[in-house]
């Protein structure tokens, strides 16, 4: 008898657990008219969260970002998506480069002509920010070993690909809000500096 009561008790407990799970699932799916609003919030915030992950997401995220400036030369398209002044006394410029040249691009002329920059390979080491009003040019920051605080395009960028980049510069005076970004043979791109968070 004890075995029959035990089996019957287990069956009842299992039925209660399944019923409870179904009730909670149905309750979680309910909500009436709020689903439309929450769906809009999710879909509008999804593009902003796609800055990592696989290559497909990475190639789609530049179109979702606001482009502050864009310049083209020799089949390359350089876009600037942010220029933020940080508390540490520097400006971080970020963006994308798209290779539409029909061949692989290694960014050799973007590393600059200075001898100590030779170890940076294909990179943004030769980029500069120009403060027209203050008549000053700011070069990419470097660490103690001469490596730039910027993106290095290891292996280059294949034709048709878009890749993200960044470069850090000393910050111009606080009253300077507009600068020109220039690298290699690309035309200068005028951008506004925003205050970092």
N, C-alpha and C positions, 0 to 999 in steps of 0.2 A: 504494500500500500504506500509506503513511503516513496518508493520509486515512481509510482504513478502520480502522486501529488507533486513531486519534484518536477517531473516532466510537464505536468499541466501548468505549474507555476511559471516555469521557464517560457512556455508558449504564451501565456498571458503577458508576461513582461516584454517579450519580443513584440507582441502585437501593440502594446502600449507605446513602446519606443518608436516603432514605425509610424504609428498614428501621430505622435507628437512631432516627429520629423516632418511629416507631410503638412501638418497644421502650420508649423513655423515657416516652411517653404512657401506656402500659399500666402501667409501674412506678409512675408518679405516681398512677394511679387506685387502686392496690392499698393494702392497709393493714389488712385484716381487720376485727376488731371495734372498732378505735379510731375508726372513722368515726362511730359512734353518739355517742360521747362528744364528739368534736370538733364534731359538728352541734349538740349541746346548748349548747356554749360559744358558738358563733357566734350562735345564735338568741337566747340570753339577753343577749348584749352588743349586739345590733343596735339595740334601742330607745334605749340610752344614747348611741349615736353619731348619732342622727337629729336633732341640734340645728341643722342647717343645711339647705341645699338648697331644694327646692320647697315650696310652700305646704301640700301634702298632708302631707309629713313634719312640717312645723312645727306643724300642727294636731294631729298624733298624738302628738308628743313630750310635751306637758303631761300627758297621761294616764299616760305612762311615768315621769314624775318624781314624787318623793314630795312631797305637799302638806303643808306645815307648818301652814298656817291658811287658812281660806276664809271670806269674808264676802259677803253679798248685799244689794243695795239698788237699787231702781228698775230692775229688769231686768238689772243688771250683777252679775257674779260676779268678785270679786277673789281670786285664789289666790296664796299666797306659797310658793315652792318652796325658797328658801334665804335665809339671813341669815348672812353670813360676816364675821368680824372679820379684817382684813388687817393685815400688818405696818406699813403706812404710817400707821396711826392712824385708820382709817375702817372703817365697816361697809357692805358692799354687800348690799342686799336685792333679790331677784329674784323674778319670778313671772309670772302671766298675768292678763289681763282678758278676760272673755267678754261680749260685748254680746248680751243676750237681750231688749232693750227693744222690738224691733220697728221701730226707726228708727236712723239713723246717730247715733253718739255722738262728740263732739269734745273731751271732757275739759276743758271750759272752767272748771268749778268745782274742778278738781284742781290748777290752777296757783297757787292761793293768792291772798290779798288784798293782799300787800305790793306797793307801787307799782313797785319795781325788778324784780319778777317778771313784769310785764306783757309783756315781750318774749319770754317763753318759750312763748307760745301755749298750746295744749292739751297739758299735760305733767304730770308728777308733781312740779313745783316746789313745790307747797304741802304735800307730804307731811311727816310728822314721826314720829320715834321717841320714845316716852315711857318714861322710866325711872321707874316708880312708886316703887320703893324709894328712889332717889336724888332724887326729886322734880324731875326735869329733863326738858326737851323738847329734842330735837336736830332741827334743820332740815336740809333737803337742802343739800349742799355746792354752791357756785357757783364759777365761774371768775372771772377778773379783770374780765370784761365783764358779769357778772351772769347768765350762762347757767347753768342748773342742770346738775349732773352726774347727769342722769336721762334717762329716755326722754321724747321729745317725740312725741306722736301726730299726726304730719303727715298731714293729710287725714282724720283721725278713724278710727273703727272702725265698719265697717258692721254692720248687724244680723246676728246669727248667727256673726260672726267671733270668733276668739280670737287675741290678740296677746301677745307677750312684753314685759316691761318690766323696768327696773332703776332703782334710786336709791341714791346714796351719801351717807352721813351721817358726821359725826364719831363716833369710837368712844366709847361710854360707858366708865367705869372697868372694868378687867379682871375685877373680881369681879361685875360686872353681866352676867348671862347671859340674863335674860328682859326683853323690852321689848314695848310695844304699838306697832304700825304703824297710822297713820291718815292718810287722805287724803280731802278733800272731805267729802261727806255719808255716806261709807261708815262702818259701825261699826268700832270698833277691833279689830285682829286681834293676838292675843297670840302671840309667836314666841320661840323660843330662839335665841340667837346661838351659832354654832359657830365654832371657830378655823379660819382659812384655812390653806391648804397652804403 
